[in-house]
Amino acid sequence: MTPGARVAATIELLDEIVSRSERPADLVANAYFRSRRYIGSGDRRAVSERVWSILRRYGQLTWWLERTRHPDRGARAIVAADLLLVDGLDMAAVQAMFDGGSYRPAPLDDGEQRALRQMDGHSLPHPEQPDWVRLNIQEWVAPHFQEAYGDAWGREIAALETPPPVDLRVNRLKASVEQARAALGREGIDTEPMRYATDGLRLRRRLSVVRGEAFQNGLVEIQDEGSQLVAALVDAKPGMQIADYCAGAGGKTLAMAACMNNKGRVVAMDIYESRLDRSAQRLRRAGAHNVERRALQTKDGDADNRKWLKRQAGAFDRVLVDAPCTGTGTWRRNPDGRWTLRPEDLAELVPKQAAILDAAAKLVKPGGGLIYATCSVLPAENEHQIAAFLERHPEFEVVPVAAIWREVLASEPPPEAENAPYLRLSPLKHGTDGFFAAALVRKSAQKAAPEAAPVEEAPPEAPEEPGEAAA
């Protein structure tokens, strides 16, 4: 493709992502390229990288459009501004790409040229940009990040703009870390051990692994290091009864099953059967035979589920609640989430998370553990959620993360986790996606607890999880 044709494809894909904000950007991109098989792999990579980069700096680009009174706010205007402000092209070079030639964008009209000339020679940052514009987030989100990170909030958000690495978890059911690393090496994939996760490997440069033998034979799974650490904190052991209450496509389910060496039982639950169906192939590939899938809503109604859940009360050694959340910790992988998240989304999610926690808590046996996790960095979904849960459920208490870490991982916990009750991971400090995890234990001597959501009820509907790589 010519440079102009790449620009035209970038405009088309960006427009589809922005206009279909209810669908994750990666799914929109996959569908776009599937319908255009004539676009070669190098061009696909170039177009995708530019679109994802634009989504990371979308706030600053739209600020420039407003400042220059650009007549358009759509993908065409955004891409043209990006070429001037980020690539450093001059106006003549941009006009040459927008010349209406074969597979190239239509020529710029007078209004577009007038606005773009005001950007010519400038760079993306500008001293008049407010902090939230400079950091490429929506204004209403900024106070939540300030609460989470204090004075470091700007550096934490900036770290969420960096492209993520490709992280793999070695499947101990089929290989050791050394064996998996050697198998990947034979495919030309160079890896290094992870900083914290015992079974983790990180690619030294971004490559696709899914068509290789190591992946196809179940030696490795794609999983962010932070997600691996959350699964490790469940401390799943052979012979245990484990419930993965919001299992989705099963990333953490697979990690826990491997820790159990196929002994005991993992029940992967989710509100949607379709999500669990996506885990079936992964389970077969991994050789995980101790996993039972349980949809908490079925076409035939919920009567059987209510009875089943009632029978399972107090039956599990561990219950993991990987709760539906805003996904703010995955913005490295899903930069469109910066712009699609709405205040009402957070307002709806917080009570859903609380109801899910209340229902899942009833499954924990005395002395058993309840692990609550999100891929969010917002305190409203994390620390505040756990504080409210403990108010409602005095029969549970917090287990400090560092105490569990040293038992289940070969690495030392991060310094900031040493005296902290919860685990908080971020790209800036740990090189992972943003994650939160709290480990709770049901006291053996039960205290009377206030009434919570009845266990018979299925959990409230949860939105699709962000980025499967973080799962």
C-alpha positions, 0 to 999 in steps of 0.5 A: 500500500502507498502511504496515502492508502495506509492513511485511508485505511487508518481513517476507515478503521478508526471511524469504525472503532469510534462509531461502534463504541459498544464493541471493543476496538480489537474485535472491530479491527479483526472484523475489518481486516478479515473483510479486507484480505487483500491488505498484507501483513505489513500494512495491517501492522502499520495501520493497526499501530497507528490506530492504537497510537491515535487512540492513546493520544485521542484527547490531545488530538481532539483538543487541537481540533477544537482549538483550531475550530476544525469543521470536523471532529471525525476520524479523517480530521484526527488522522490528518492532525496526527500526521502534522503534530506527531509525525511532524509532516508539513502541510504540503506532505499531508495534502499530497496524501489527501489528493483523492488518488486511487485508494487515497483520501479525498482532497482537503477542503478550505475549512480543513486546510485552514484549521490544519495550517494552524497546527503546521509546525507545532507538536502535540503537547501545548502549555494551555492543555489541562492536565486531563487533556495532556494525560489523554483521559476524560475530565471526570476520570481524573479525580479517581486517579488522583485518589488512587495515586496521589501526586504520582497520578500523572506518571501512572496514567502516562505508563498506561499509554505505553504499548504492553509486552506479550506475556505468557504463562507456562502450563505446568501440566505440560512443561517446565518453564525451561522446557517451554522457553526452549520450545519457543526458542526453536520457533524463533521466539526469544523470551525472558523470565518474569520479574514476579510470576514464577511460571511467566515468560515475557517476549523480548519483542512482540511476535505472534505465538498462537500459530506456533507449536508451543501454544497449539500444544498447550505449553503456554497461554497468553496472560498478563503477569498481573493476571498470573499473580492474582491467580497465584494468590488464590493459593490453589492446591491439589485436592481443593474445591475452587470456585472461579465465580466470574470465570469468563473465557477461563484465563485464571481458571487454567492457571489454578487448574495447573497449580492443582495438577488436575487433582481436586475440582475447579468450578468455572462459573459465569453469567453467560454460557457463551463466555464459558464456551470459549474456554472449552478449547483452551481447557482441552489444549491445556490438558486441564481435566478437573474443571467443571463449567457452570453457566449461572443463567440458562435458556431454561431458567434459573431454578436449577442454578438456584438449587445448585448454588444453595447446595454449594453453600460453604463447600469451597476452599477458595472462591475467586471473584474476578469482578466485572469492572471498568477495565481502567488497568487494561488501557495499555491494551484497550486504549479505546476504553479511555473514551468509551467509559462513562460515569454511569458505567462506574455507577452501575458497576459498583453495586453489581460488584457488591452483589456478586461479592455477597453471593460468592461469599456464601460459597466459602467454607469456614477457614476458606478464602475469598479473593476479590480482584479487578483489572481496574485502578479506581478505588471505588471498585477496589478498596472502597468495595472491600471496606463496604463488604467487610462492614456487611460481613464481619465473618470475613477478615483481610489476609495481608498480601505479603503473607500469601505472596511468600508462600506461593511465589518464589519472588519477593513481593514489591516493596509497597506491598510489604505492609499493605493489606491489598495488592495493587499492580501498575505498569509504572511500578511493576510492568504489568496491567493495572490490577487490584486483589484482596484476600479475605478469609472466613473466620472459623468461629462464625459471627452473625452476619447481616443479611446479604444477597441470597445465594439462590440468586444468579449474579447480576449481569456483567459486561464483557471483560476487556482484553483477553490477554489480560484474562 
